[in-house]
Amino acid sequence: MTFTFLKAKLHRATVTEANLDYEGSVTIDRNLLDEAGIMINERVEVYDVTNGNRFSTYAIEGPRGSGVICINGAAAHLCKPGNLVIICAYVGLNESEVRTHQPKVVLLDQFNRIKQGPSSS
């Protein structure tokens, strides 16, 4: 049996762009992906703090150090630049893994700079 647990979270990221004409996904600054341990093409959930919308998509790499959080494709109707979002990835764990699992939580400032994360703890 497996249990679904939080793997990683980018907390209170600011949406910098919304690109309706892109095929889909969310573009995330490579530094933020690395800090949270989110892989390219990994499924993520996006929770819009500003308007309450929630959706699933996958992560793609944005330029390192850019601070980019770009909502692409149809989801661009759900999130606008300036909105605050929480981006989460989940993992399936067996019962023995649950006991030691610690998610990677990355707290961001209004410019999508890391305020606190696994590397700064």
C-alpha positions in Angstrom: 0.0 0.0 0.0 1.2 3.5 -0.7 0.2 6.8 0.8 0.4 10.2 -0.9 2.4 12.8 0.9 3.7 16.3 0.2 7.1 16.1 -1.5 7.8 19.7 -2.2 6.2 23.2 -1.9 7.0 26.6 -3.3 5.0 28.8 -0.9 3.5 32.1 -1.9 5.2 32.4 -5.3 4.1 35.5 -7.3 2.9 34.8 -10.9 5.1 36.8 -13.2 3.5 35.9 -16.5 0.4 34.1 -18.0 0.8 32.8 -21.6 -2.4 31.6 -23.0 -0.9 30.6 -26.4 1.6 28.1 -24.9 0.7 24.4 -25.0 0.5 24.0 -21.3 2.5 23.7 -18.0 4.0 26.1 -15.5 7.4 27.6 -16.1 9.5 27.9 -12.9 12.9 29.4 -12.3 15.4 26.6 -12.3 16.9 27.7 -8.9 13.4 27.3 -7.4 13.0 23.8 -9.0 16.3 22.7 -7.6 15.7 24.1 -4.1 12.3 22.3 -3.9 13.5 19.2 -5.6 10.8 19.4 -8.3 11.8 17.7 -11.5 11.2 18.9 -15.1 8.0 17.5 -16.4 6.9 16.4 -12.9 3.2 16.8 -12.1 2.5 19.8 -9.8 -0.7 21.2 -8.3 -1.1 25.0 -8.3 -3.2 26.6 -5.7 -4.0 30.3 -6.4 -4.1 32.1 -3.0 -5.5 35.3 -4.7 -8.6 33.8 -6.3 -9.0 30.3 -5.0 -8.5 28.5 -8.3 -6.7 25.1 -8.2 -5.3 23.0 -11.1 -2.8 20.3 -12.0 -0.1 20.7 -14.6 3.6 19.9 -15.0 6.7 21.9 -14.3 9.1 23.2 -17.0 12.4 24.9 -16.5 12.7 28.7 -16.6 15.9 30.7 -16.7 18.0 30.3 -13.5 17.7 33.3 -11.2 14.9 34.9 -13.3 12.2 34.5 -10.6 9.8 33.4 -13.4 6.5 31.7 -12.5 4.6 31.6 -15.8 1.2 29.9 -16.0 0.9 28.5 -19.6 -1.9 27.3 -21.8 -5.6 27.1 -20.7 -4.6 27.6 -17.0 -3.6 31.2 -17.9 -7.4 31.9 -17.6 -7.1 30.8 -14.0 -4.1 32.8 -12.8 -3.0 36.3 -13.7 0.4 38.1 -13.2 0.6 39.3 -9.6 -1.5 36.5 -8.1 0.0 34.6 -5.2 0.2 30.8 -5.7 1.4 27.7 -3.9 3.0 25.1 -6.1 3.1 21.5 -4.7 4.4 18.2 -5.8 3.4 14.9 -4.1 5.0 11.5 -3.7 3.8 8.0 -3.1 5.4 6.4 0.0 5.1 3.0 1.6 4.5 2.8 5.3 8.1 2.5 6.3 9.1 5.6 4.2 6.3 7.7 5.8 8.1 7.6 9.1 11.2 9.4 7.9 9.8 11.5 5.0 10.3 15.3 5.2 8.9 17.5 2.5 11.0 20.3 1.0 9.2 23.6 1.7 10.5 26.8 0.1 9.2 30.1 1.3 9.4 32.9 -1.2 9.3 36.7 -1.1 7.3 38.9 -3.5 10.1 38.7 -6.1 10.2 34.9 -5.9 13.5 35.0 -4.1 14.1 32.3 -1.5 13.4 33.5 2.0 13.7 30.1 3.6 14.2 26.6 2.2 15.9 23.3 2.8 19.3 24.7 1.9 18.9 27.5 4.4 17.6 25.5 7.3 
